[in-house]
Amino acid sequence: MQANTPNQDQSSIPSTIADQNLTTDSTSIAATAPGQFRVIRRNGKVTAFDGEKISVAMTKAFLAVEGGNAAASNRIHEIVKNLTELVVNALTRRIPDGGTFHIEDIQDQVELALMRGGHQKISRSYVIYRDEHAKARALEQEQTHSEEVSITSSIKVTMEDGSTQPLDIQRLHAVVTEACEGLQDVDAQAIITDTERNLFDGVPHKDVARMLVMSARTLIEKQPDYCYAASRLLLDDLRTEALSFVFDQPRSATQAEITTQYGDYFGAYIHKAISLELLDPRLADYDLELLGKELDASRDHKFAYLGLQTLYDRYFIHHEDIRFELPQAFFMRVSMGLAINEINREERTIEFYRLLSSFDFM
């Protein structure tokens, strides 16, 4: 008896795979396949390189100068064909095994080929065309940004007590700008724009800070230094959480502001934790004012996002799921525990703190 073998047709393929086969974009596959040439568009999208598009663009440039009748000219077609080959060769000879070009690089090569070929009028027309389109894009982006700012400025946030307040857009911009300061190839506006897209009227106040962190996190794959921006934005959220709890009133601080507040916070934080039976009462016997002056707020910026998030989730002191221990207070608290039986315990504590917070052994 012959065994029945199922036919390998579309109906025998699991529906999820069949759907994927039917909807796969061949252009996307070509754009990411090894050994292929790819183009980075202005919006960041990567597409397959197509030399025919260069021919079309140059043909339009010739027609713009010589008139529509030139469309039937064999001379124009031959010139465009030769120029296209020059442009493609110039782009691909640097990366013969495949790679990516930015759209601006391609247009630069087109402009150069026209100039070298003696087609000065066409080249000038092409330059003017690029300039006009660049201005149009800039104007469109400016208008879009103005509309987004207008919409964002009307948003209200819901506070923990249920009341609503206008979104403090100025502070949002200031915090993101501060978080990106000194980081290479990190764009504060990219984080702000992505966050503004996700905001809505009545958004919980706590969620605004989380949206900023999430927006920065999504950009880490494009530029690793966004991990430091995300960490600094998480720090801003933590400062608000910790200061508000320790001082029993809504309170926040930027990184610049916490520099002068760390000392006052530190003493209040130690006493708060002891009152909640979270720390050894003997820590109150330390010279907290002296130790508070040693806290170096700038060392908060040594954290990448994953490191700070791990401390936040697992190690910072908390009460009823509220974290009220800032990074430098954490290092100092650990150092105090290490030196608690030392003769010159403040001196030893400071030594331990400087070592731990320097990240030299992490």
Secondary structure, 3 states (H helix, E strand, C coil): CCCCCCCCCHHHCCHHHHHHHHHCCHHHHHHHCCCCEEEECCCCCEEECCHHHHHHHHHHHHHHHHCHHHHHCHHHHHHHHHHHHHHHHHHHCCCCCCEEEEHHHHHHHHHHHHHHCCCHHHHHHHHHHHHHHHHHHHHHHHHHHHHHHHHHHCCEEECCCCCEEECCHHHHHHHHHHHHCCCCCCCHHHHHHHHHHHCCCCEEHHHHHHHHHHHHHCCCCCCCCHHHHHHHHHHHHHHHHHHHHHCCCCCCCCHHHHHHHHHHHHHHHHHHHHHCCCCCHHHHHCCHHHHHHHCCHHHHHHCCHHHHHHHHHHCCCEECCEECCCHHHHHHHHHHHHCCCCCCHHHHHHHHHHHHHCCCCC
